[in-house]
Structure formats: C-alpha cells, structure tokens
Amino acid sequence: MKATIDRSGCIGCGLCPSICPEVYQMADDGLAEVIVDDIPSGVEGTAQEAAESCPVSVIIVE
C-alpha cells in the first residue's frame, strides 16, 4: 500500500501524523508529508484511519 497527500490542499492541522507517525509527518513548511514509500504492514489500518480523518480529504491510501 502507498499513501499520497495532495499538499496543495493540506491545511497543516497535524492530525495525520498524530494518528500514524510511522507514515506521515509535518514538513518544515507546516504541511503534512508521507515519509515512507510503502506503508509497513503493521500500520496499514492506522494509515487508512488518518486518511479518513483528514478534514480536507487530501490523503489517498491505495
């Protein structure tokens, strides 16, 4: 599984890294970014939960 973020729509709320810090972090510009190429199998559920919790729906997990 892979995660992507449309950073142009990110509002920098910090919710995704608070839910799944193994996959997401806040970049120096204040926007979220994906920090792994492939989501580790043990955190696929939390990576998806973070995507579903995004208030602006800019995270895609597939």
TORKOL-4160 file (C-alpha; in steps of 0.2 Angstrom, whole numbers, padded with zeros to 4 digits, m for minus):
62
<pt num="1" X="0000" Y="0000" Z="0000"/>
<pt num="2" X="0005" Y="0018" Z="m0003"/>
<pt num="3" X="0000" Y="0034" Z="0003"/>
<pt num="4" X="m0001" Y="0051" Z="m0006"/>
<pt num="5" X="m0005" Y="0068" Z="0000"/>
<pt num="6" X="m0011" Y="0082" Z="m0011"/>
<pt num="7" X="m0001" Y="0095" Z="m0002"/>
<pt num="8" X="m0009" Y="0110" Z="m0011"/>
<pt num="9" X="m0025" Y="0106" Z="m0002"/>
<pt num="10" X="m0017" Y="0102" Z="0015"/>
<pt num="11" X="m0021" Y="0114" Z="0029"/>
<pt num="12" X="m0007" Y="0109" Z="0041"/>
<pt num="13" X="m0019" Y="0103" Z="0055"/>
<pt num="14" X="m0007" Y="0089" Z="0061"/>
<pt num="15" X="m0020" Y="0076" Z="0063"/>
<pt num="16" X="m0012" Y="0063" Z="0051"/>
<pt num="17" X="0005" Y="0062" Z="0060"/>
<pt num="18" X="m0004" Y="0062" Z="0077"/>
<pt num="19" X="m0013" Y="0046" Z="0071"/>
<pt num="20" X="0000" Y="0037" Z="0061"/>
<pt num="21" X="0018" Y="0045" Z="0064"/>
<pt num="22" X="0025" Y="0029" Z="0055"/>
<pt num="23" X="0019" Y="0036" Z="0038"/>
<pt num="24" X="0015" Y="0055" Z="0040"/>
<pt num="25" X="0025" Y="0069" Z="0047"/>
<pt num="26" X="0024" Y="0088" Z="0047"/>
<pt num="27" X="0036" Y="0096" Z="0035"/>
<pt num="28" X="0046" Y="0112" Z="0038"/>
<pt num="29" X="0034" Y="0121" Z="0028"/>
<pt num="30" X="0020" Y="0116" Z="0040"/>
<pt num="31" X="0011" Y="0104" Z="0028"/>
<pt num="32" X="0010" Y="0086" Z="0030"/>
<pt num="33" X="0020" Y="0074" Z="0020"/>
<pt num="34" X="0022" Y="0055" Z="0018"/>
<pt num="35" X="0039" Y="0048" Z="0024"/>
<pt num="36" X="0038" Y="0030" Z="0018"/>
<pt num="37" X="0037" Y="0023" Z="0000"/>
<pt num="38" X="0027" Y="0008" Z="0005"/>
<pt num="39" X="0016" Y="0008" Z="0021"/>
<pt num="40" X="0023" Y="m0005" Z="0033"/>
<pt num="41" X="0010" Y="m0020" Z="0035"/>
<pt num="42" X="0008" Y="m0017" Z="0054"/>
<pt num="43" X="0002" Y="0001" Z="0052"/>
<pt num="44" X="m0009" Y="0000" Z="0036"/>
<pt num="45" X="m0025" Y="0002" Z="0047"/>
<pt num="46" X="m0019" Y="0017" Z="0055"/>
<pt num="47" X="m0013" Y="0025" Z="0039"/>
<pt num="48" X="m0030" Y="0022" Z="0032"/>
<pt num="49" X="m0038" Y="0029" Z="0048"/>
<pt num="50" X="m0028" Y="0045" Z="0046"/>
<pt num="51" X="m0033" Y="0047" Z="0028"/>
<pt num="52" X="m0051" Y="0045" Z="0033"/>
<pt num="53" X="m0049" Y="0058" Z="0047"/>
<pt num="54" X="m0041" Y="0071" Z="0036"/>
<pt num="55" X="m0053" Y="0086" Z="0037"/>
<pt num="56" X="m0050" Y="0091" Z="0019"/>
<pt num="57" X="m0048" Y="0074" Z="0012"/>
<pt num="58" X="m0032" Y="0076" Z="0003"/>
<pt num="59" X="m0024" Y="0059" Z="0008"/>
<pt num="60" X="m0026" Y="0044" Z="m0003"/>
<pt num="61" X="m0021" Y="0027" Z="0003"/>
<pt num="62" X="m0021" Y="0013" Z="m0011"/>
